């Protein structure tokens, strides 16, 4: 079996992915919240695309566990995207800005097309790229919610935040375990790193996309 150096993979990918996933400056916290509200609705689609690229049952189970969590174990009210929407809706709706997702949709669709052509290793690298910045993203969302006046006690006690604080470390570890599982079928380290680079490109495109917020 091809033994992968998971620590090396994590080290090589974590910094560039986190740098791409977190904007250096935030001038529009409402825009960030709107972007994440939209992206959270797309995560099950990304996970489904990654699942379709993996043939080993052990890898499929790890992705399926993530999908099940994102989709609230089949309960609509417990879907992560719905929980986040409920958290941010009061501050997003209280502003006089409009939000257009057209450019974001283009980024999502183009990356789903890329995923459909990826090898198993590349798709796992892409998954690592989605999961690696999880805690940094939670901190970003906290800062944005604080900037628009939401009390930290409300944010930290929300079901969305409590749930993600508990599960993100497990998701990160599962994505790395998938890399080792893939080694059973000869997956090469270079494939996973290549998929991680695709994730860096995704994050760069995501933050560069215009959301066309305008005063109404």
C-alpha positions as CSV (number, residue, x, y, z in Angstrom):
1,X,0.0,0.0,0.0
2,X,1.2,3.5,-0.8
3,X,1.7,5.2,2.6
4,X,1.0,8.9,2.4
5,X,2.6,11.5,4.7
6,X,-0.6,13.1,6.0
7,X,1.4,15.6,8.1
8,X,3.2,16.8,5.0
9,X,0.0,17.1,3.0
10,X,-1.6,19.1,5.8
11,X,1.4,21.3,6.2
12,X,1.7,22.0,2.4
13,X,-2.0,22.8,2.0
14,X,-3.1,24.5,5.2
15,X,-1.3,27.9,4.8
16,X,-2.1,28.7,1.2
17,X,-5.6,27.5,1.6
18,X,-6.3,29.5,4.8
19,X,-4.7,32.6,3.2
20,X,-7.0,32.2,0.2
21,X,-10.1,31.4,2.2
22,X,-9.9,34.4,4.6
23,X,-9.9,37.9,3.2
24,X,-7.1,40.1,4.6
25,X,-9.4,43.0,5.2
26,X,-13.1,43.1,5.6
27,X,-14.8,46.4,4.5
28,X,-18.2,44.9,4.0
29,X,-19.2,42.5,6.8
30,X,-22.7,42.2,5.5
31,X,-21.3,41.2,2.1
32,X,-19.2,38.5,3.9
33,X,-22.3,37.2,5.7
34,X,-24.3,37.1,2.5
35,X,-21.5,35.3,0.7
36,X,-21.3,32.6,3.4
37,X,-25.1,32.3,3.6
38,X,-25.1,31.5,-0.1
39,X,-22.0,29.2,0.0
40,X,-23.4,27.2,3.0
41,X,-26.3,26.2,0.7
42,X,-23.8,24.8,-1.8
43,X,-21.7,22.6,0.5
44,X,-23.9,19.5,0.1
45,X,-23.5,19.9,-3.7
46,X,-19.7,20.0,-3.4
47,X,-19.7,17.0,-1.1
48,X,-22.0,15.1,-3.4
49,X,-19.6,15.8,-6.3
50,X,-16.6,14.6,-4.2
51,X,-18.5,11.5,-3.2
52,X,-19.1,10.7,-6.9
53,X,-15.4,10.8,-7.6
54,X,-14.5,8.2,-4.8
55,X,-15.0,4.5,-5.4
56,X,-13.8,3.1,-2.1
57,X,-16.6,2.4,0.4
58,X,-14.4,3.6,3.3
59,X,-13.9,7.0,1.6
60,X,-17.6,7.1,0.6
61,X,-18.6,6.7,4.2
62,X,-16.4,9.6,5.4
63,X,-17.9,11.9,2.8
64,X,-21.4,10.6,3.5
65,X,-21.0,11.4,7.2
66,X,-20.2,15.0,6.3
67,X,-23.1,15.3,3.9
68,X,-25.5,13.9,6.6
69,X,-24.3,16.5,9.0
70,X,-24.6,19.4,6.5
71,X,-28.2,18.2,5.7
72,X,-29.3,18.0,9.3
73,X,-29.5,14.2,9.3
74,X,-32.5,14.5,7.0
75,X,-34.2,17.2,9.1
76,X,-34.7,20.4,7.1
77,X,-34.8,22.6,10.2
78,X,-31.4,21.2,11.3
79,X,-29.6,21.8,8.0
80,X,-26.5,23.9,8.5
81,X,-27.4,26.3,5.8
82,X,-30.8,27.0,7.4
83,X,-29.2,27.4,10.9
84,X,-26.8,30.0,9.5
85,X,-29.6,31.8,7.6
86,X,-31.6,32.0,10.9
87,X,-28.5,33.4,12.7
88,X,-27.7,36.2,10.2
89,X,-31.2,37.0,8.9
90,X,-31.8,39.7,11.5
91,X,-28.7,41.7,10.6
92,X,-28.8,41.0,6.9
93,X,-32.4,42.0,6.6
94,X,-32.0,45.2,8.6
95,X,-29.6,46.7,6.1
96,X,-30.5,48.6,3.0
97,X,-28.2,46.6,0.7
98,X,-29.2,44.3,-2.1
99,X,-27.4,41.1,-2.9
100,X,-26.9,39.5,-6.3
101,X,-25.5,36.0,-6.4
102,X,-25.0,35.7,-10.2
103,X,-21.1,35.9,-10.1
104,X,-21.0,33.5,-7.1
105,X,-23.2,31.0,-9.0
106,X,-20.7,31.1,-11.8
107,X,-17.9,30.3,-9.5
108,X,-19.9,27.4,-7.9
109,X,-20.9,25.9,-11.2
110,X,-17.5,26.1,-12.8
111,X,-15.9,24.4,-9.8
112,X,-18.5,21.6,-9.8
113,X,-17.6,21.0,-13.5
114,X,-13.9,20.9,-12.5
115,X,-14.7,18.4,-9.7
116,X,-16.5,16.1,-12.1
117,X,-13.2,15.7,-14.1
118,X,-10.9,15.3,-11.0
119,X,-9.3,12.1,-10.0
120,X,-10.1,10.6,-6.6
121,X,-6.9,12.1,-5.2
122,X,-7.6,15.5,-6.6
123,X,-11.2,15.5,-5.2
124,X,-9.8,14.6,-1.8
125,X,-7.3,17.4,-2.0
126,X,-10.2,19.7,-2.9
127,X,-12.2,18.5,0.2
128,X,-9.2,19.2,2.4
129,X,-9.2,22.7,0.9
130,X,-12.8,23.2,1.9
131,X,-12.3,21.9,5.5
132,X,-8.9,23.2,6.4
133,X,-10.0,26.8,7.0
134,X,-13.1,25.9,9.0
135,X,-12.2,27.5,12.3
136,X,-10.6,30.5,10.7
137,X,-13.9,31.0,8.8
138,X,-15.9,30.7,12.1
139,X,-13.7,33.4,13.6
140,X,-14.3,35.6,10.5
141,X,-18.1,35.1,10.8
142,X,-17.9,36.1,14.5
143,X,-16.0,39.3,13.6
144,X,-18.5,40.2,10.9
145,X,-21.5,39.6,13.2
146,X,-19.8,41.7,15.9
147,X,-19.2,44.5,13.4
148,X,-22.9,44.7,12.6
149,X,-23.9,44.8,16.2
150,X,-24.7,41.2,17.2
151,X,-23.7,40.3,20.7
152,X,-21.1,37.6,21.0
153,X,-23.2,35.7,23.6
154,X,-25.9,35.4,21.0
155,X,-23.5,34.2,18.3
156,X,-21.6,31.8,20.4
157,X,-24.7,30.2,21.9
158,X,-26.4,29.8,18.5
159,X,-27.0,26.2,17.3
160,X,-25.0,26.9,14.2
161,X,-21.8,28.0,16.1
162,X,-22.1,25.3,18.8
163,X,-22.6,22.6,16.1
164,X,-19.6,23.7,14.1
165,X,-17.3,24.1,17.0
166,X,-18.0,20.5,17.8
167,X,-17.8,18.9,14.4
168,X,-15.2,20.8,12.3
169,X,-12.1,19.1,13.8
170,X,-13.7,15.8,13.0
171,X,-14.4,16.8,9.5
172,X,-10.8,18.0,9.0
173,X,-9.5,14.7,10.3
174,X,-11.9,12.7,8.1
175,X,-10.7,14.5,5.0
176,X,-7.1,13.6,5.8
177,X,-8.1,10.0,6.6
178,X,-9.7,9.9,3.1
179,X,-6.3,10.7,1.7
180,X,-4.8,7.6,3.3
181,X,-7.8,5.5,2.3
182,X,-7.2,6.6,-1.3
183,X,-3.6,5.4,-1.1
184,X,-5.0,1.8,-1.1
185,X,-5.8,2.3,-4.7
186,X,-2.5,3.9,-5.6
187,X,-3.4,7.6,-5.1
188,X,-0.3,9.7,-5.3
189,X,0.6,12.6,-3.0
190,X,0.9,14.9,-6.0
191,X,-2.8,14.3,-6.9
192,X,-4.0,15.4,-3.5
193,X,-1.7,18.5,-3.5
194,X,-3.0,19.3,-7.0
195,X,-6.6,19.1,-5.7
196,X,-5.7,21.4,-2.8
197,X,-4.4,23.9,-5.3
198,X,-7.7,23.8,-7.1
199,X,-9.3,24.7,-3.7
200,X,-6.9,27.7,-3.4
201,X,-8.1,28.8,-6.8
202,X,-11.7,28.3,-5.8
203,X,-11.3,30.5,-2.7
204,X,-9.5,33.2,-4.6
205,X,-12.3,33.2,-7.3
206,X,-14.9,33.2,-4.5
207,X,-13.8,36.4,-2.8
208,X,-13.0,38.1,-6.2
209,X,-16.6,37.5,-7.5
210,X,-18.7,40.6,-7.4
211,X,-21.9,40.5,-5.4
212,X,-23.2,43.8,-6.7
213,X,-24.5,45.2,-3.4
214,X,-26.2,48.5,-3.9
215,X,-28.3,50.8,-1.8
216,X,-31.9,50.2,-2.5
